[in-house]
């Protein structure tokens, strides 16, 4: 399993992301959203990033911090 961690700056943004990503069965701990992904499920990962991008754009969330495989990234919506 791979763990994807998502951190937003505001609690409201985290709440919104939890709702929008519900299909991926996220959990929440101390403001961090955690999604477990099958080791070789690249399609799931791509779908998750697509859902994240759509959520950020639709809800005016400036950016989120993503951690995957011990690397950190910032994700901002395409505008």
Buried (B, 14 or more C-beta within 10 A) or exposed (E): EBEBBBBBEEEEBBEBBBEBBEEBEBEEEEEBBBBEBEEEEEEBBEBBBEBBBEBBEEBEBEBBBBBBEEEEEEBEBEE
